[in-house]
Amino acid sequence: MAAEVCHHAIATLQSHSYLSNWNQHQKLKSNLGFICSNGLSKGRSSHFGRKNCIVIRSSASHSQTSVVDQVSSPSRSNTSDTSKKSNEASLILIRHGESLWNEKNLFTGCVDVPLSKKGIDEAIEAGKRISSIPVDLIFTSALIRAQMTAMLAMTQHRRRKVPIVMHNESEQAKAWSQVFSEDTKKQSIPVIAAWQLNERMYGELQGLNKQETADRYGTEQVHEWRRSYDIPPPNGESLEMCAERAVAYFRDHIEPQLLSGKNVMIAAHGNSLRSIIMYLDKLTSQEVISLELSTGIPMLYIFKEGRFIRRGSPIGPTEAGVYAYTKRLALYRQKLDEMF
Ligand SMILES: O=C(O)[C@@H](CO)OP(=O)(O)O
């Protein structure tokens, strides 16, 4: 378990060819330029400003409706575990476990590298930490390290639903992956892979060793490329550019699911998640510089009355604190205790 970025005392709990999507990304960027000026870069009240802490250790061009309808959405069916009588939903964010290139200290970006052995263990551990928190729908990036993390984490979930990757990339893929049993659908969790949640594209740093790059270009320059908000690495994306597509995706595809009462898990990457957390916590472009996410640590938010309330990282299935945050989470766990 590694770094914690904590600006204050910790609450107890507190496809997929990337290049083929790159043109889409450029189009999206030009269509969505407003996001930064309207939402992200303006100074706004911030949890960081109040010295709360963040503790995180260690091709979705198709429509949402078609994707989710394929495996019936729990909150729209009679099988909803938690959402029927509640106007709140859980949102779990997980940065993927350590990848084979994290292990080698290489810039990875959109290179599609799998988890290391340690990353596999981290994903399983993350799964234990969220094993009693409801999950109705999973979003991952198009990259295997995020998908492995989501799938490995779900092997630990006490509800034992089966995560099923949606294939809506063509009519045939959609038709060939249909499920014909309503009961089976009810015991399934749709997994939606979206390139917009990919790690930021690291340009010409991809594959380079981070230490060697710092030795060559200077620590300050490399830190600027890695953590500044609007300075891109050579021919890569700045965090701002990454936010334009990741936050747009979150707002257009994920927020409506939360609004409808679905409990969502997102498995993605250091920088795509930093940009989403910046949006959720209303961080300024200065504040996001010091936001670091470690691999394989889940973060829980409660979405209620249009607001995101950060609850920190669930400690473990037996840890009491997390369930005290909402009555709904406590009831869900109680139900699991009775069922399994
Ligand atoms: O290499 C990368 O893709 C990212 C995440 O591992 O690196 P950084 O730590 O610079 O965000």
The ligand as an SDF file (V2000), in Angstrom:
LIG
                    3D

 11 10  0  0  0  0  0  0  0  0999 V2000
    2.6030    6.3780  -17.4960 O   0  0  0  0  0  0  0  0  0  0  0  0
    1.4090    6.7360  -17.4230 C   0  0  0  0  0  0  0  0  0  0  0  0
    0.5670    6.4730  -18.2850 O   0  0  0  0  0  0  0  0  0  0  0  0
    0.9390    7.5230  -16.2110 C   0  0  0  0  0  0  0  0  0  0  0  0
    0.2910    6.6190  -15.2130 C   0  0  0  0  0  0  0  0  0  0  0  0
    1.0790    5.5180  -14.8690 O   0  0  0  0  0  0  0  0  0  0  0  0
    2.0360    8.1370  -15.6410 O   0  0  0  0  0  0  0  0  0  0  0  0
    1.9670    9.3810  -14.6620 P   0  0  0  0  0  0  0  0  0  0  0  0
    2.3750    8.8550  -13.3230 O   0  0  0  0  0  0  0  0  0  0  0  0
    2.9720   10.3230  -15.2250 O   0  0  0  0  0  0  0  0  0  0  0  0
    0.6050    9.9530  -14.6660 O   0  0  0  0  0  0  0  0  0  0  0  0
  1  2  2  0
  2  3  1  0
  2  4  1  0
  4  5  1  0
  4  7  1  0
  5  6  1  0
  7  8  1  0
  8  9  2  0
  8 10  1  0
  8 11  1  0
M  END
$$$$
